[in-house]
Amino acid sequence: MIIIPKVKDGIVSAFKEERHIEILGYLLYVAKLVAKQEGLDDGFRIVINDGPKGCQSVYHIHVHLLGGRQMNWPPG
């Protein structure tokens, strides 16, 4: 599942500007709410791809919410 804020405020990278802290924090909070709504009480993973070496291919802020199965480590 992908969570995208309604107000993107020109954010192409999650971590470049301090003014984006509130939006990033709110995205993580919303991810928790969506996980609960989807019944992911046993756990979930949140992924944010940032920059070319972080496999970012869509250049606006969003988070990926993964769950419903056993996650492995290391990822990728």
TIDOMAR-652154 format. One record per residue (C-alpha): residue number from 1; x, y, z; chain. Coordinates in steps of 0.25 Angstrom, whole numbers, always signed. Example, Ala and Ser with C-alpha at 12.3 -4.5 7.8 and 13.67 -1.06 7.14 Angstrom:
! residues 2
{1,{+49,-18,+31},'A'}
{2,{+55,-4,+29},'A'}
This chain:
! residues 76
{1,{+0,+0,+0},'A'}
{2,{+5,+14,-3},'A'}
{3,{+2,+26,+6},'A'}
{4,{+3,+40,-1},'A'}
{5,{+0,+53,+6},'A'}
{6,{-10,+62,+0},'A'}
{7,{-1,+74,+1},'A'}
{8,{+12,+70,-5},'A'}
{9,{+19,+84,-3},'A'}
{10,{+29,+81,-14},'A'}
{11,{+35,+70,-6},'A'}
{12,{+43,+61,-15},'A'}
{13,{+52,+55,-4},'A'}
{14,{+48,+51,+10},'A'}
{15,{+60,+56,+17},'A'}
{16,{+66,+68,+10},'A'}
{17,{+59,+80,+17},'A'}
{18,{+56,+82,+31},'A'}
{19,{+42,+88,+28},'A'}
{20,{+37,+75,+24},'A'}
{21,{+38,+69,+38},'A'}
{22,{+24,+70,+41},'A'}
{23,{+19,+64,+28},'A'}
{24,{+28,+52,+29},'A'}
{25,{+24,+50,+44},'A'}
{26,{+9,+51,+40},'A'}
{27,{+11,+41,+29},'A'}
{28,{+17,+31,+39},'A'}
{29,{+5,+33,+48},'A'}
{30,{-4,+31,+37},'A'}
{31,{+3,+18,+33},'A'}
{32,{+1,+13,+47},'A'}
{33,{-14,+16,+46},'A'}
{34,{-15,+9,+32},'A'}
{35,{-8,-3,+38},'A'}
{36,{-18,-4,+49},'A'}
{37,{-29,-2,+39},'A'}
{38,{-24,-13,+31},'A'}
{39,{-22,-23,+42},'A'}
{40,{-7,-23,+43},'A'}
{41,{-7,-24,+58},'A'}
{42,{+5,-34,+57},'A'}
{43,{+14,-24,+50},'A'}
{44,{+17,-17,+38},'A'}
{45,{+29,-10,+30},'A'}
{46,{+29,+5,+25},'A'}
{47,{+39,+7,+14},'A'}
{48,{+43,+21,+9},'A'}
{49,{+52,+21,-4},'A'}
{50,{+61,+33,-4},'A'}
{51,{+70,+37,-15},'A'}
{52,{+76,+29,-27},'A'}
{53,{+84,+19,-19},'A'}
{54,{+72,+17,-10},'A'}
{55,{+63,+12,-22},'A'}
{56,{+55,+25,-22},'A'}
{57,{+48,+25,-35},'A'}
{58,{+36,+34,-32},'A'}
{59,{+40,+48,-28},'A'}
{60,{+30,+52,-18},'A'}
{61,{+28,+48,-4},'A'}
{62,{+21,+35,-1},'A'}
{63,{+23,+23,+8},'A'}
{64,{+21,+9,+5},'A'}
{65,{+13,+1,+16},'A'}
{66,{+16,-14,+15},'A'}
{67,{+10,-25,+24},'A'}
{68,{+1,-38,+24},'A'}
{69,{+13,-47,+23},'A'}
{70,{+26,-50,+30},'A'}
{71,{+37,-40,+27},'A'}
{72,{+51,-45,+25},'A'}
{73,{+64,-38,+29},'A'}
{74,{+72,-32,+22},'A'}
{75,{+62,-27,+13},'A'}
{76,{+64,-26,-2},'A'}
